[in-house]
Amino acid sequence: MKRTLMTILVISVATFFLGCSEPLTTREKGAGIGTLTGAGLGAIIGSATGNAGAGAGIGAAVGLIGGALIGDQMQARQKQEQAVQQQLSAQQAQIEQQNRELQQLKQQQQR
């Protein structure tokens, strides 16, 4: 039973990570890490009570939800940081443009 469960888990994880044609998002990475961590911890706790398979399944489900939520929050923060960086870049370009215009005006006055 344990060998079958482990084989299914390994195949599922391999398919999840290798089957994607695009890079994984932060949310997906969090879900994957949470699932694996939860399954491992659940199996350890479950084996102490004599039911490692159920513990792994419950741990994987809880880890999936927790990992996805954490990954989602991290992804939202990354998008927010990207938006701020784009805004800063646009403002920097505007400042540079205004400095060039100011230099042109100074040169025109000196003539």
OpenMM code with the backbone's topology and positions (N, CA, C; nanometers):
from openmm import Vec3, app, unit

residues = "MET LYS ARG THR LEU MET THR ILE LEU VAL ILE SER VAL ALA THR PHE PHE LEU GLY CYS SER GLU PRO LEU THR THR ARG GLU LYS GLY ALA GLY ILE GLY THR LEU THR GLY ALA GLY LEU GLY ALA ILE ILE GLY SER ALA THR GLY ASN ALA GLY ALA GLY ALA GLY ILE GLY ALA ALA VAL GLY LEU ILE GLY GLY ALA LEU ILE GLY ASP GLN MET GLN ALA ARG GLN LYS GLN GLU GLN ALA VAL GLN GLN GLN LEU SER ALA GLN GLN ALA GLN ILE GLU GLN GLN ASN ARG GLU LEU GLN GLN LEU LYS GLN GLN GLN GLN ARG".split()
positions = [
    Vec3(0.0826, -0.1196, 0.0000),
    Vec3(0.0000, 0.0000, 0.0000),
    Vec3(0.0869, 0.1258, 0.0000),
    Vec3(0.1880, 0.1258, 0.0872),
    Vec3(0.2757, 0.2423, 0.0945),
    Vec3(0.3510, 0.2623, -0.0372),
    Vec3(0.3933, 0.1506, -0.0966),
    Vec3(0.4685, 0.1589, -0.2226),
    Vec3(0.3793, 0.2122, -0.3343),
    Vec3(0.2548, 0.1688, -0.3398),
    Vec3(0.1611, 0.2169, -0.4412),
    Vec3(0.1322, 0.3649, -0.4227),
    Vec3(0.1100, 0.4050, -0.2983),
    Vec3(0.0839, 0.5462, -0.2689),
    Vec3(0.2039, 0.6319, -0.3067),
    Vec3(0.3229, 0.5848, -0.2741),
    Vec3(0.4441, 0.6607, -0.3060),
    Vec3(0.4634, 0.6696, -0.4572),
    Vec3(0.4362, 0.5628, -0.5295),
    Vec3(0.4491, 0.5634, -0.6759),
    Vec3(0.3519, 0.6634, -0.7378),
    Vec3(0.2285, 0.6621, -0.6908),
    Vec3(0.1285, 0.7569, -0.7419),
    Vec3(0.1701, 0.8996, -0.7114),
    Vec3(0.2210, 0.9235, -0.5905),
    Vec3(0.2639, 1.0577, -0.5520),
    Vec3(0.3803, 1.1051, -0.6386),
    Vec3(0.4776, 1.0193, -0.6614),
    Vec3(0.5943, 1.0564, -0.7421),
    Vec3(0.5528, 1.0851, -0.8864),
    Vec3(0.4664, 1.0019, -0.9425),
    Vec3(0.4204, 1.0243, -1.0791),
    Vec3(0.3401, 1.1531, -1.0887),
    Vec3(0.2563, 1.1788, -0.9902),
    Vec3(0.1758, 1.3017, -0.9902),
    Vec3(0.2634, 1.4255, -0.9829),
    Vec3(0.3610, 1.4221, -0.8945),
    Vec3(0.4508, 1.5375, -0.8802),
    Vec3(0.5325, 1.5571, -1.0067),
    Vec3(0.5844, 1.4494, -1.0628),
    Vec3(0.6622, 1.4609, -1.1856),
    Vec3(0.5775, 1.5164, -1.2995),
    Vec3(0.4546, 1.4691, -1.3114),
    Vec3(0.3652, 1.5199, -1.4154),
    Vec3(0.3340, 1.6667, -1.3926),
    Vec3(0.3120, 1.7035, -1.2675),
    Vec3(0.2812, 1.8423, -1.2335),
    Vec3(0.3943, 1.9359, -1.2738),
    Vec3(0.5171, 1.8994, -1.2390),
    Vec3(0.6291, 1.9880, -1.2660),
    Vec3(0.6810, 1.9789, -1.4092),
    Vec3(0.6809, 1.8613, -1.4678),
    Vec3(0.7374, 1.8455, -1.6009),
    Vec3(0.6347, 1.8631, -1.7115),
    Vec3(0.5078, 1.8522, -1.6804),
    Vec3(0.4037, 1.8595, -1.7818),
    Vec3(0.3640, 2.0004, -1.8201),
    Vec3(0.4143, 2.0983, -1.7510),
    Vec3(0.3772, 2.2372, -1.7789),
    Vec3(0.4639, 2.2918, -1.8916),
    Vec3(0.4003, 2.3560, -1.9877),
    Vec3(0.4757, 2.4134, -2.0984),
    Vec3(0.5273, 2.5530, -2.0637),
    Vec3(0.4682, 2.6152, -1.9644),
    Vec3(0.5108, 2.7474, -1.9204),
    Vec3(0.5710, 2.7350, -1.7804),
    Vec3(0.6548, 2.8303, -1.7433),
    Vec3(0.7104, 2.8255, -1.6074),
    Vec3(0.5985, 2.8331, -1.5030),
    Vec3(0.6232, 2.7702, -1.3903),
    Vec3(0.5234, 2.7712, -1.2834),
    Vec3(0.5130, 2.9093, -1.2215),
    Vec3(0.3924, 2.9474, -1.1862),
    Vec3(0.3729, 3.0734, -1.1153),
    Vec3(0.4110, 3.0528, -0.9692),
    Vec3(0.4224, 3.1620, -0.8978),
    Vec3(0.4544, 3.1547, -0.7560),
    Vec3(0.3459, 3.0783, -0.6812),
    Vec3(0.2211, 3.0990, -0.7206),
    Vec3(0.1096, 3.0276, -0.6573),
    Vec3(0.1239, 2.8773, -0.6780),
    Vec3(0.1583, 2.8364, -0.8003),
    Vec3(0.1727, 2.6943, -0.8306),
    Vec3(0.2918, 2.6327, -0.7569),
    Vec3(0.4007, 2.7077, -0.7497),
    Vec3(0.5162, 2.6586, -0.6749),
    Vec3(0.4811, 2.6411, -0.5276),
    Vec3(0.4101, 2.7387, -0.4716),
    Vec3(0.3686, 2.7290, -0.3316),
    Vec3(0.2779, 2.6101, -0.3076),
    Vec3(0.1860, 2.5861, -0.4005),
    Vec3(0.0954, 2.4722, -0.3877),
    Vec3(0.1724, 2.3410, -0.3932),
    Vec3(0.2681, 2.3313, -0.4839),
    Vec3(0.3477, 2.2088, -0.4957),
    Vec3(0.4318, 2.1836, -0.3724),
    Vec3(0.4984, 2.2876, -0.3243),
    Vec3(0.5819, 2.2733, -0.2050),
    Vec3(0.4948, 2.2402, -0.0839),
    Vec3(0.3814, 2.3079, -0.0725),
    Vec3(0.2901, 2.2805, 0.0383),
    Vec3(0.2368, 2.1387, 0.0358),
    Vec3(0.2035, 2.0904, -0.0836),
    Vec3(0.1519, 1.9545, -0.0970),
    Vec3(0.2559, 1.8518, -0.0537),
    Vec3(0.3780, 1.8674, -0.1039),
    Vec3(0.4835, 1.7718, -0.0689),
    Vec3(0.5171, 1.7777, 0.0798),
    Vec3(0.5286, 1.8971, 0.1331),
    Vec3(0.5594, 1.9124, 0.2752),
    Vec3(0.4468, 1.8557, 0.3606),
    Vec3(0.3233, 1.8901, 0.3246),
    Vec3(0.2087, 1.8400, 0.3998),
    Vec3(0.1977, 1.6886, 0.3949),
    Vec3(0.2221, 1.6320, 0.2775),
    Vec3(0.2154, 1.4862, 0.2644),
    Vec3(0.3231, 1.4195, 0.3494),
    Vec3(0.4411, 1.4752, 0.3473),
    Vec3(0.5501, 1.4183, 0.4272),
    Vec3(0.5214, 1.4262, 0.5763),
    Vec3(0.4823, 1.5446, 0.6207),
    Vec3(0.4508, 1.5599, 0.7635),
    Vec3(0.3299, 1.4761, 0.8024),
    Vec3(0.2292, 1.4717, 0.7146),
    Vec3(0.1113, 1.3896, 0.7427),
    Vec3(0.1452, 1.2427, 0.7528),
    Vec3(0.2359, 1.1956, 0.6664),
    Vec3(0.2772, 1.0548, 0.6713),
    Vec3(0.3519, 1.0248, 0.8000),
    Vec3(0.4352, 1.1175, 0.8422),
    Vec3(0.5098, 1.0977, 0.9672),
    Vec3(0.4140, 1.0934, 1.0861),
    Vec3(0.3244, 1.1895, 1.0915),
    Vec3(0.2277, 1.1923, 1.2008),
    Vec3(0.1345, 1.0715, 1.1924),
    Vec3(0.0902, 1.0396, 1.0706),
    Vec3(0.0016, 0.9254, 1.0519),
    Vec3(0.0659, 0.7934, 1.0885),
    Vec3(0.1957, 0.7799, 1.0625),
    Vec3(0.2631, 0.6543, 1.0960),
    Vec3(0.2722, 0.6358, 1.2467),
    Vec3(0.2758, 0.7460, 1.3196),
    Vec3(0.2780, 0.7370, 1.4658),
    Vec3(0.1449, 0.6837, 1.5186),
    Vec3(0.0375, 0.7123, 1.4470),
    Vec3(-0.0944, 0.6646, 1.4888),
    Vec3(-0.1334, 0.5364, 1.4175),
    Vec3(-0.0481, 0.4885, 1.3272),
    Vec3(-0.0737, 0.3625, 1.2592),
    Vec3(-0.1457, 0.3760, 1.1266),
    Vec3(-0.1586, 0.4966, 1.0731),
    Vec3(-0.2287, 0.5148, 0.9465),
    Vec3(-0.1553, 0.6193, 0.8622),
    Vec3(-0.0397, 0.5812, 0.8092),
    Vec3(0.0459, 0.6748, 0.7349),
    Vec3(-0.0198, 0.7220, 0.6063),
    Vec3(-0.0933, 0.6334, 0.5383),
    Vec3(-0.1572, 0.6706, 0.4115),
    Vec3(-0.2603, 0.7804, 0.4296),
    Vec3(-0.3455, 0.7655, 0.5294),
    Vec3(-0.4471, 0.8687, 0.5550),
    Vec3(-0.3816, 0.9980, 0.6001),
    Vec3(-0.2792, 0.9869, 0.6814),
    Vec3(-0.2070, 1.1059, 0.7265),
    Vec3(-0.1436, 1.1804, 0.6107),
    Vec3(-0.0856, 1.1051, 0.5165),
    Vec3(-0.0238, 1.1675, 0.3991),
    Vec3(-0.1291, 1.2360, 0.3129),
    Vec3(-0.2424, 1.1706, 0.2954),
    Vec3(-0.3496, 1.2301, 0.2142),
    Vec3(-0.4045, 1.3573, 0.2758),
    Vec3(-0.4321, 1.3517, 0.4053),
    Vec3(-0.4839, 1.4704, 0.4745),
    Vec3(-0.3787, 1.5801, 0.4751),
    Vec3(-0.2533, 1.5438, 0.5033),
    Vec3(-0.1445, 1.6418, 0.5036),
    Vec3(-0.1242, 1.7052, 0.3677),
    Vec3(-0.1376, 1.6251, 0.2615),
    Vec3(-0.1217, 1.6782, 0.1258),
    Vec3(-0.2317, 1.7784, 0.0942),
    Vec3(-0.3544, 1.7476, 0.1338),
    Vec3(-0.4662, 1.8391, 0.1072),
    Vec3(-0.4492, 1.9698, 0.1833),
    Vec3(-0.4134, 1.9600, 0.3104),
    Vec3(-0.3936, 2.0808, 0.3911),
    Vec3(-0.2743, 2.1600, 0.3377),
    Vec3(-0.1668, 2.0893, 0.3021),
    Vec3(-0.0486, 2.1562, 0.2468),
    Vec3(-0.0770, 2.2235, 0.1146),
    Vec3(-0.1588, 2.1603, 0.0316),
    Vec3(-0.1962, 2.2190, -0.0975),
    Vec3(-0.2686, 2.3518, -0.0767),
    Vec3(-0.3663, 2.3512, 0.0107),
    Vec3(-0.4434, 2.4736, 0.0365),
    Vec3(-0.3544, 2.5816, 0.0976),
    Vec3(-0.2786, 2.5448, 0.1995),
    Vec3(-0.1906, 2.6427, 0.2644),
    Vec3(-0.0845, 2.6960, 0.1701),
    Vec3(-0.0224, 2.6071, 0.0944),
    Vec3(0.0820, 2.6491, -0.0006),
    Vec3(0.0271, 2.7383, -0.1097),
    Vec3(-0.0926, 2.7058, -0.1585),
    Vec3(-0.1539, 2.7888, -0.2629),
    Vec3(-0.1875, 2.9275, -0.2092),
    Vec3(-0.2380, 2.9339, -0.0863),
    Vec3(-0.2710, 3.0646, -0.0274),
    Vec3(-0.1455, 3.1495, -0.0064),
    Vec3(-0.0419, 3.0885, 0.0456),
    Vec3(0.0839, 3.1617, 0.0663),
    Vec3(0.1437, 3.2031, -0.0676),
    Vec3(0.1440, 3.1124, -0.1642),
    Vec3(0.1954, 3.1439, -0.2978),
    Vec3(0.1171, 3.2551, -0.3644),
    Vec3(-0.0140, 3.2552, -0.3438),
    Vec3(-0.0989, 3.3603, -0.4003),
    Vec3(-0.0633, 3.4966, -0.3417),
    Vec3(-0.0416, 3.5008, -0.2115),
    Vec3(-0.0032, 3.6260, -0.1471),
    Vec3(0.1329, 3.6737, -0.1972),
    Vec3(0.2261, 3.5815, -0.2128),
    Vec3(0.3581, 3.6182, -0.2636),
    Vec3(0.3496, 3.6689, -0.4069),
    Vec3(0.2658, 3.6042, -0.4881),
    Vec3(0.2491, 3.6458, -0.6276),
    Vec3(0.1866, 3.7847, -0.6351),
    Vec3(0.0882, 3.8122, -0.5508),
    Vec3(0.0265, 3.9446, -0.5494),
    Vec3(0.1290, 4.0510, -0.5103),
    Vec3(0.2139, 4.0197, -0.4141),
    Vec3(0.3179, 4.1144, -0.3719),
    Vec3(0.4187, 4.1384, -0.4842),
    Vec3(0.4532, 4.0330, -0.5575),
    Vec3(0.5460, 4.0481, -0.6699),
    Vec3(0.4865, 4.1386, -0.7774),
    Vec3(0.3588, 4.1190, -0.8072),
    Vec3(0.2938, 4.2034, -0.9079),
    Vec3(0.2896, 4.3481, -0.8619),
    Vec3(0.2642, 4.3696, -0.7337),
    Vec3(0.2606, 4.5047, -0.6808),
    Vec3(0.3986, 4.5698, -0.6899),
    Vec3(0.5026, 4.4942, -0.6584),
    Vec3(0.6389, 4.5467, -0.6676),
    Vec3(0.6754, 4.5789, -0.8123),
    Vec3(0.6309, 4.4960, -0.9069),
    Vec3(0.6565, 4.5222, -1.0484),
    Vec3(0.5869, 4.6503, -1.0930),
    Vec3(0.4646, 4.6712, -1.0464),
    Vec3(0.3912, 4.7924, -1.0834),
    Vec3(0.4605, 4.9161, -1.0282),
    Vec3(0.5086, 4.9077, -0.9057),
    Vec3(0.5807, 5.0207, -0.8461),
    Vec3(0.7100, 5.0465, -0.9234),
    Vec3(0.7800, 4.9397, -0.9604),
    Vec3(0.9048, 4.9556, -1.0358),
    Vec3(0.8795, 5.0184, -1.1729),
    Vec3(0.7715, 4.9788, -1.2395),
    Vec3(0.7376, 5.0384, -1.3684),
    Vec3(0.7043, 5.1862, -1.3524),
    Vec3(0.6337, 5.2192, -1.2465),
    Vec3(0.5988, 5.3592, -1.2220),
    Vec3(0.7249, 5.4413, -1.1948),
    Vec3(0.8177, 5.3851, -1.1173),
    Vec3(0.9428, 5.4554, -1.0906),
    Vec3(1.0240, 5.4745, -1.2190),
    Vec3(1.0255, 5.3733, -1.3035),
    Vec3(1.0986, 5.3843, -1.4302),
    Vec3(1.0374, 5.4916, -1.5196),
    Vec3(0.9053, 5.4975, -1.5236),
    Vec3(0.8374, 5.5990, -1.6045),
    Vec3(0.8671, 5.7385, -1.5510),
    Vec3(0.8671, 5.7534, -1.4203),
    Vec3(0.8971, 5.8836, -1.3605),
    Vec3(1.0422, 5.9228, -1.3858),
    Vec3(1.1327, 5.8259, -1.3788),
    Vec3(1.2738, 5.8547, -1.4056),
    Vec3(1.2922, 5.8994, -1.5509),
    Vec3(1.2236, 5.8353, -1.6434),
    Vec3(1.2321, 5.8743, -1.7841),
    Vec3(1.1782, 6.0156, -1.8038),
    Vec3(1.0715, 6.0488, -1.7337),
    Vec3(1.0144, 6.1833, -1.7430),
    Vec3(1.1112, 6.2876, -1.6867),
    Vec3(1.1762, 6.2561, -1.5762),
    Vec3(1.2753, 6.3482, -1.5177),
    Vec3(1.3907, 6.3696, -1.6135),
    Vec3(1.4382, 6.2630, -1.6765),
    Vec3(1.5479, 6.2753, -1.7721),
    Vec3(1.5070, 6.3612, -1.8915),
    Vec3(1.3857, 6.3427, -1.9392),
    Vec3(1.3349, 6.4230, -2.0506),
    Vec3(1.3292, 6.5705, -2.0112),
    Vec3(1.2808, 6.5981, -1.8924),
    Vec3(1.2727, 6.7371, -1.8471),
    Vec3(1.4110, 6.7972, -1.8282),
    Vec3(1.5085, 6.7194, -1.7829),
    Vec3(1.6456, 6.7687, -1.7699),
    Vec3(1.7050, 6.8023, -1.9066),
    Vec3(1.6763, 6.7182, -2.0069),
    Vec3(1.7247, 6.7469, -2.1424),
    Vec3(1.6632, 6.8763, -2.1949),
    Vec3(1.5335, 6.8926, -2.1733),
    Vec3(1.4659, 7.0152, -2.2177),
    Vec3(1.5222, 7.1373, -2.1463),
    Vec3(1.5514, 7.1237, -2.0181),
    Vec3(1.6081, 7.2342, -1.9402),
    Vec3(1.7465, 7.2711, -1.9939),
    Vec3(1.8266, 7.1703, -2.0260),
    Vec3(1.9590, 7.1965, -2.0810),
    Vec3(1.9495, 7.2665, -2.2173),
    Vec3(1.8520, 7.2264, -2.2985),
    Vec3(1.8323, 7.2917, -2.4276),
    Vec3(1.7928, 7.4376, -2.4089),
    Vec3(1.7061, 7.4665, -2.3144),
    Vec3(1.6664, 7.6038, -2.2868),
    Vec3(1.7828, 7.6881, -2.2382),
    Vec3(1.8685, 7.6286, -2.1541),
    Vec3(1.9864, 7.7000, -2.1046),
    Vec3(2.0811, 7.7329, -2.2195),
    Vec3(2.0973, 7.6362, -2.3123),
    Vec3(2.1851, 7.6604, -2.4259),
    Vec3(2.1293, 7.7686, -2.5177),
    Vec3(1.9989, 7.7723, -2.5345),
    Vec3(1.9365, 7.8739, -2.6178),
    Vec3(1.9522, 8.0124, -2.5557),
    Vec3(1.9470, 8.0228, -2.4253),
    Vec3(1.9617, 8.1524, -2.3579),
    Vec3(2.1050, 8.2037, -2.3663),
    Vec3(2.2006, 8.1149, -2.3695),
    Vec3(2.3406, 8.1557, -2.3744),
    Vec3(2.3793, 8.2083, -2.5116),
    Vec3(2.3031, 8.1797, -2.6143),
    Vec3(2.3362, 8.2229, -2.7500),
    Vec3(2.3017, 8.3620, -2.7702),
] * unit.nanometer
topology = app.Topology()
chain = topology.addChain("A")
for resn in residues:
    res = topology.addResidue(resn, chain)
    for name in ("N", "CA", "C"):
        topology.addAtom(name, app.Element.getBySymbol(name[0]), res)
